[in-house]
Amino acid sequence: MNKLIMPSGQVASSPEDSKRSPSRLFLSHSLLSMAFRPLFLLASIVSVCVLLMWLGLLSGALLTVGPNLTAVVWHSHEMVYGFAATVAVGFLLTAVQTWTKRSTLPPAAMLCLIALWLSVRVSFWLLEKELGWFILLLQGSWWLLVLYHLAKPIWQSRNRRNYVFVVLLSMMMLLNLAVLYSDLIAQNAQLALHLVRTNILLFTLLIGLLGGRVIPFFTQSGLARIGMILTPRLTPKILEVTLLLSSLLGVLGFFVSYFIELYFSPGYLMLGSGCLHLMRMTYWHSFQSIKVALLWSLHLSYFILALGLILLGLSYFLPALNFSNALHIITIGAVGLMILTMMSRVSLGHTGRALVVSRFMVLAFACLILATFARFTLVLLQLYWWAWSVSAALWIVAFLLFIKVYLPILFAPRHS
């Protein structure tokens, strides 16, 4: 009997299903049908757990995060790689199927990816520092599996436009391994933190590339659904090229500044990039997006990205502005909010559901906006404990809401 392959990749139920082995039934489960399903869920869960443990460390209720990484490096590593990079991988492995019309991860490879991801998380707590090389091997294996299944369909289809994402993820992999090597092997926590911050700036580049593609398109199509027909406005090529160059040079300048003294401050490049992002937004009909939650949250996260880069640049020249504080505007309000919005949209769209978020998710978006404001302003007022605890608590609420709403969706078959 021929079997029907559903759009999500799973096999439709048939009388033969009862004869299939439990392992085959498990591999055909909807959760393993596309990369976004398990990776979005795992990333959200780990972000909640990491921040709960981070609050425990700050309050003294928790004394250690295991024998391996320095506490602050562990916190940064897990939020950047265990959370943000995992979501980016889930999104790109899903999107590449649309871009190339080819499948990416088969269920068995998906299980391997999940197992490696979980092994890295657990190894930080269970393995001794002397086994740091093994942790590097686990993390490197995860990245290589990701890159293989991302690059293969892009290369086979000669999808040159998206080669850049293979390059960006390769750079993230190298930075990730360098972070672990610096702290676990070289015992240089300061260098590890610098590399994590470099990766956060690399995320601003990724957001700029993806945002430039999807935000105008999502805005036009999303507003068309409610009867608002907009005339597309193309961003000038010179603006796109200048923004890309300033962003690249800003990341490179920040990275190099740790090792050698530069003749110029990377702050100028960050300031310039932030202003160029604002200019770019003027072509995107941002004010019209206020009527659709999945749109205004995207536009707002991109605006916060621009604002964060401007404040990051100003921190080089204004002593009152702390670099780390400005960086958290980007990590919470830009990366966090855009991830939450994109996870919500992708989880609805790729499971055949209407692109309308519930009131719980609107509340989740609001929590991240408040978390961004609290983290920045309370530090300016030197209320450090309140800044850390309030922003972390709001983040936890936001992603618990996501898990509550999307757990059944991510486990369920695609709507026909």
BELHU-V774943 format. One record per helix or strand. SS is the DSSP state (alpha for helix, beta for strand). FROM is the first residue (numbers start at 1). TO is the last residue. Records with the same first field share a line. If there is no record, write none. Layout:
# BELHU-V774943
SS: FROM-TO + FROM-TO
This chain:
# BELHU-V774943
beta: 5-5 + 11-11
alpha: 15-19 + 22-27 + 30-32 + 35-59 + 71-100 + 107-126 + 129-156 + 160-185 + 189-224 + 237-257 + 266-281 + 287-291 + 293-314 + 323-349 + 359-380 + 384-411
